[in-house]
Amino acid sequence: MTLALAPACPPDDATAPTCAHLLARGYERLAALCEPLHLDVRWPTEAPTPTPGAAYPFAEHAARISEADDLSSAEPHRPTLEQLATDTELLAAFLDAEAARIAAGGDAVPRRHAVAARALHGCLWSVSLLLSGVWYLERRVPLLDQRAVRCDLSSDRYEVTPGGFLCLPDDPAAGLPGVRTVPDEEALRAELRDGFAALVGPLLAAIGPWFRRGPRALWGMAGDDLVSGIWTLGRLLGEEEHAARLAGEVLPHAIAPYPDGAGFRRLTGATGRAHLTRTRTGCCLYYAIRPAEACGTCPRTGDAERLRRLEG
């Protein structure tokens, strides 16, 4: 998988005039480290200056970028999360694009609800990392509006427009306009959970009828992908144990609206080596495309098969 970046970030924080520039640097770092994430960062060349203590003025920021790039807010092939959640035709196009990718991979296109599950899974995983990836790397939680994230239907890429963020009191950026502090790590984790829920909640509600699943399955998938994104990033950095611990702290148990916790456990192989695993709460229906290749964390995949794959 590949990724592309918008204009290069400044070399250090001293030349980054706004919180949006700092966050863009964080996204650049994330994109470089997380190859499976197909991410474009819209570099804030004309970001507004936030009022100290106020929320980041995303609407003004997005308007400036749209004017500068001559981008329409209603681009049918690059809808925002907001547009996917509110425009039935765009959501149908989102599913059609996923069906086309499945067919291009040589697989038979499954029934529409399975296509919806695959499309939603890919979206949730990518969008979760827009929050959790920066949190994992820098202990900053981006303040993203649904209009700040676009999905390119033709390429399955995501584009983010950076704005403000939340951080801990000892963060060097804590005093910048557009940056809000929270008292401790648990408060930051709560903001991560709540921010992701706010970002994807409308899309879950919109896609539910296509997916033919209820709120538990939908929010179960959201929680799974929040955990999975952190876990994947940690594995890529050679920090699987650390990442699993952090993901377990983000979702230690069911916390509304997420119906279950991370639930990591260990499987011991023939040589005595222990392997981390977990079982998804919300099924992504990959088995509907390739019945013999259910996910390694699928409820359908038993421990013996998981060990075979992990040690194979």
C-alpha positions as CSV (number, residue, x, y, z in Angstrom):
1,M,0.0,0.0,0.0
2,T,1.2,3.5,-0.7
3,L,0.6,7.0,0.7
4,A,1.2,10.5,-0.5
5,L,1.7,13.7,1.4
6,A,0.8,17.3,0.7
7,P,3.6,20.0,0.9
8,A,6.4,19.2,3.3
9,C,6.0,20.4,6.9
10,P,8.4,22.9,8.5
11,P,11.5,21.4,10.0
12,D,10.8,22.3,13.6
13,D,8.1,23.7,15.9
14,A,9.8,27.1,16.0
15,T,8.7,27.7,12.4
16,A,5.2,26.3,12.8
17,P,3.0,29.3,13.5
18,T,-0.3,27.6,14.4
19,C,-1.6,24.5,16.1
20,A,-2.8,23.3,12.6
21,H,0.8,23.4,11.4
22,L,2.0,21.3,14.4
23,L,-0.8,18.8,13.8
24,A,0.1,18.6,10.1
25,R,3.6,17.6,11.2
26,G,2.1,15.0,13.4
27,Y,0.1,13.6,10.5
28,E,3.2,13.6,8.3
29,R,5.0,11.6,10.8
30,L,2.1,9.2,11.2
31,A,1.8,8.7,7.4
32,A,5.5,7.9,7.2
33,L,5.4,5.3,9.9
34,C,2.1,3.6,9.1
35,E,2.3,2.3,5.5
36,P,-1.2,0.7,5.5
37,L,-2.8,4.1,6.1
38,H,-3.6,5.8,2.8
39,L,-3.4,9.4,3.9
40,D,-3.0,12.8,2.3
41,V,-2.5,15.8,4.6
42,R,-3.9,19.1,3.5
43,W,-1.1,21.4,4.6
44,P,-2.6,24.5,6.2
45,T,-0.9,27.2,4.2
46,E,-3.5,29.8,5.1
47,A,-4.7,28.7,8.5
48,P,-6.6,31.3,10.6
49,T,-5.3,32.4,13.9
50,P,-7.5,31.0,16.7
51,T,-8.7,33.1,19.6
52,P,-6.9,32.0,22.8
53,G,-9.1,29.6,24.7
54,A,-11.6,29.2,21.9
55,A,-12.4,26.2,19.8
56,Y,-10.4,26.0,16.6
57,P,-12.2,27.9,13.8
58,F,-12.5,24.9,11.4
59,A,-15.2,26.4,9.2
60,E,-13.0,29.4,8.4
61,H,-10.0,27.2,7.9
62,A,-11.8,24.8,5.5
63,A,-13.3,27.8,3.6
64,R,-9.8,29.3,3.0
65,I,-8.4,26.0,1.8
66,S,-11.4,25.5,-0.6
67,E,-10.9,29.0,-2.0
68,A,-7.2,28.5,-2.4
69,D,-7.5,25.1,-4.2
70,D,-10.7,25.8,-6.0
71,L,-12.1,22.7,-4.4
72,S,-15.8,22.2,-4.3
73,S,-17.3,21.2,-1.0
74,A,-19.6,18.8,-3.0
75,E,-17.0,16.8,-5.0
76,P,-18.8,13.6,-5.7
77,H,-15.7,11.4,-5.8
78,R,-14.2,13.0,-2.6
79,P,-17.0,13.3,-0.1
80,T,-16.5,14.4,3.5
81,L,-17.6,12.2,6.3
82,E,-20.4,14.6,6.8
83,Q,-21.6,14.2,3.2
84,L,-21.4,10.4,3.4
85,A,-23.6,10.5,6.5
86,T,-26.2,12.8,5.0
87,D,-26.3,12.2,1.2
88,T,-27.8,8.8,0.3
89,E,-26.4,8.9,-3.3
90,L,-22.9,9.6,-2.1
91,L,-23.2,6.8,0.5
92,A,-24.3,4.4,-2.3
93,A,-21.3,5.6,-4.4
94,F,-19.1,4.8,-1.4
95,L,-20.4,1.2,-1.4
96,D,-20.2,0.9,-5.2
97,A,-16.6,1.9,-5.0
98,E,-15.9,-0.8,-2.4
99,A,-17.7,-3.4,-4.6
100,A,-15.5,-2.4,-7.5
101,R,-12.3,-2.8,-5.4
102,I,-13.5,-6.3,-4.3
103,A,-14.1,-7.3,-7.9
104,A,-10.8,-5.8,-9.0
105,G,-9.1,-8.1,-6.5
106,G,-10.5,-11.1,-8.3
107,D,-13.2,-11.9,-5.8
108,A,-16.9,-12.3,-6.4
109,V,-18.7,-9.3,-5.1
110,P,-20.8,-10.4,-2.1
111,R,-24.3,-9.3,-1.1
112,R,-24.8,-5.6,-0.4
113,H,-24.7,-5.9,3.4
114,A,-21.3,-7.5,3.2
115,V,-20.0,-4.8,0.9
116,A,-21.3,-2.3,3.4
117,A,-19.4,-4.1,6.2
118,R,-16.1,-4.1,4.3
119,A,-16.5,-0.4,3.3
120,L,-17.3,0.6,6.9
121,H,-14.5,-1.4,8.3
122,G,-11.9,0.2,6.0
123,C,-13.3,3.7,6.8
124,L,-13.4,3.2,10.5
125,W,-9.9,1.8,10.7
126,S,-8.4,4.7,8.7
127,V,-10.4,7.4,10.5
128,S,-9.6,6.0,13.9
129,L,-5.9,6.5,13.2
130,L,-6.4,10.1,12.4
131,L,-7.1,10.5,16.1
132,S,-5.3,7.5,17.8
133,G,-2.2,7.6,15.6
134,V,-1.3,11.2,16.7
135,W,-2.3,10.3,20.3
136,Y,0.0,7.3,20.2
137,L,3.0,9.1,18.8
138,E,2.6,12.5,20.4
139,R,0.0,12.4,23.2
140,R,-2.2,14.8,21.2
141,V,-5.8,14.2,20.3
142,P,-6.8,16.1,17.1
143,L,-10.1,18.1,17.2
144,L,-11.5,17.0,13.9
145,D,-14.8,18.1,12.4
146,Q,-16.6,15.7,10.0
147,R,-15.8,18.2,7.3
148,A,-12.1,17.8,8.0
149,V,-12.0,14.3,6.6
150,R,-12.5,13.3,3.0
151,C,-12.6,9.9,1.4
152,D,-11.4,9.5,-2.2
153,L,-13.8,6.9,-3.7
154,S,-11.6,6.2,-6.7
155,S,-8.5,5.3,-4.7
156,D,-9.7,4.5,-1.1
157,R,-7.5,7.3,0.2
158,Y,-8.3,9.6,3.0
159,E,-7.5,13.3,3.3
160,V,-7.4,15.2,6.6
161,T,-7.4,19.0,7.2
162,P,-5.6,19.6,10.5
163,G,-7.0,22.1,13.0
164,G,-6.7,22.3,16.8
165,F,-5.9,19.5,19.3
166,L,-6.0,18.5,22.9
167,C,-2.9,17.7,24.9
168,L,-1.5,17.3,28.4
169,P,-0.4,20.4,30.5
170,D,3.3,19.7,30.0
171,D,3.1,19.6,26.2
172,P,5.3,22.3,24.7
173,A,2.3,23.4,22.6
174,A,-0.1,23.8,25.6
175,G,-0.2,27.6,25.4
176,L,-0.9,27.9,21.7
177,P,-4.3,29.3,20.5
178,G,-6.5,26.4,19.4
179,V,-4.9,24.0,21.8
180,R,-6.8,22.8,24.9
181,T,-5.3,20.9,27.8
182,V,-6.8,18.1,29.8
183,P,-5.5,17.2,33.3
184,D,-4.2,13.7,32.8
185,E,-3.7,10.7,30.6
186,E,-7.2,9.2,31.4
187,A,-8.8,12.4,30.5
188,L,-6.9,12.4,27.2
189,R,-8.0,8.8,26.5
190,A,-11.6,9.8,27.2
191,E,-11.3,12.6,24.7
192,L,-9.9,10.1,22.2
193,R,-12.9,7.8,22.7
194,D,-15.4,10.6,22.6
195,G,-13.8,12.3,19.6
196,F,-13.9,9.1,17.5
197,A,-17.5,8.5,18.5
198,A,-18.5,12.0,17.5
199,L,-16.6,11.7,14.2
200,V,-18.1,8.4,13.0
201,G,-21.4,8.2,14.8
202,P,-23.5,9.9,12.0
203,L,-21.9,7.6,9.4
204,L,-22.7,4.5,11.5
205,A,-26.4,5.6,11.7
206,A,-26.5,6.2,8.0
207,I,-24.9,2.9,6.9
208,G,-26.8,0.8,9.4
209,P,-29.7,-0.1,7.1
210,W,-27.3,-1.1,4.4
211,F,-25.2,-3.2,6.8
212,R,-28.4,-4.7,8.3
213,R,-27.0,-4.7,11.7
214,G,-28.0,-2.9,14.9
215,P,-26.1,-0.4,17.1
216,R,-24.2,-3.1,19.1
217,A,-22.7,-4.5,15.9
218,L,-22.0,-1.1,14.5
219,W,-20.4,0.3,17.6
220,G,-18.6,-3.0,18.2
221,M,-16.9,-2.6,14.8
222,A,-16.0,1.0,15.7
223,G,-14.4,-0.2,19.0
224,D,-12.6,-3.0,17.2
225,D,-11.1,-0.6,14.6
226,L,-10.1,1.9,17.3
227,V,-8.2,-0.9,19.1
228,S,-6.9,-2.4,15.8
229,G,-5.4,0.8,14.5
230,I,-3.4,1.3,17.7
231,W,-2.3,-2.3,17.7
232,T,-1.2,-2.2,14.0
233,L,0.8,1.0,14.5
234,G,2.5,-0.5,17.5
235,R,3.4,-3.7,15.5
236,L,4.8,-1.6,12.7
237,L,7.1,0.2,15.2
238,G,8.1,-3.0,16.9
239,E,6.1,-2.1,20.0
240,E,3.3,-4.6,20.0
241,E,3.2,-5.2,23.7
242,H,3.3,-1.5,24.4
243,A,0.5,-0.8,21.9
244,A,-1.7,-3.6,23.2
245,R,-1.3,-2.2,26.7
246,L,-2.3,1.3,25.5
247,A,-5.2,0.0,23.5
248,G,-6.4,-1.8,26.5
249,E,-6.2,1.4,28.5
250,V,-8.3,3.2,25.9
251,L,-11.0,0.5,26.0
252,P,-10.4,-1.4,29.2
253,H,-14.1,-2.6,29.2
254,A,-17.4,-1.6,27.7
255,I,-17.6,2.2,27.7
256,A,-20.6,3.7,26.0
257,P,-21.1,3.7,23.1
258,Y,-18.5,1.0,22.7
259,P,-20.1,-2.4,23.8
260,D,-16.8,-4.1,24.7
261,G,-13.2,-3.6,25.7
262,A,-10.0,-4.4,23.9
263,G,-9.9,-7.9,25.4
264,F,-6.4,-8.9,24.6
265,R,-5.3,-12.4,25.6
266,R,-2.4,-14.7,24.9
267,L,-2.0,-18.0,23.0
268,T,0.9,-20.2,23.7
269,G,2.5,-22.0,20.8
270,A,4.3,-25.3,20.6
271,T,7.6,-23.7,21.4
272,G,6.2,-21.9,24.5
273,R,6.1,-18.5,22.8
274,A,3.1,-16.4,23.7
275,H,1.2,-14.5,21.1
276,L,-1.2,-11.6,21.5
277,T,-4.7,-12.0,20.1
278,R,-8.3,-10.8,20.6
279,T,-11.7,-11.5,19.2
280,R,-13.6,-8.8,17.4
281,T,-17.0,-7.7,18.8
282,G,-18.3,-6.5,15.4
283,C,-17.7,-8.7,12.4
284,C,-16.3,-7.1,9.3
285,L,-17.7,-10.0,7.1
286,Y,-14.4,-10.7,5.4
287,Y,-15.4,-14.4,5.4
288,A,-18.3,-13.5,3.0
289,I,-15.7,-12.6,0.4
290,R,-13.2,-15.4,1.1
291,P,-14.8,-18.1,3.3
292,A,-11.6,-20.0,3.8
293,E,-9.7,-16.9,5.0
294,A,-11.7,-15.4,7.9
295,C,-9.8,-12.7,9.8
296,G,-7.3,-13.8,12.5
297,T,-9.5,-12.1,15.1
298,C,-12.8,-13.2,13.8
299,P,-15.1,-15.1,16.2
300,R,-15.2,-17.9,13.5
301,T,-11.4,-18.4,13.8
302,G,-10.5,-20.8,16.6
303,D,-7.4,-20.7,18.6
304,A,-5.7,-23.6,16.8
305,E,-6.1,-21.8,13.5
306,R,-4.9,-18.6,15.0
307,L,-1.7,-20.3,16.3
308,R,-1.1,-21.9,12.9
309,R,-1.2,-18.5,11.2
310,L,0.9,-16.8,13.9
311,E,3.6,-19.5,13.8
312,G,3.3,-20.5,10.2
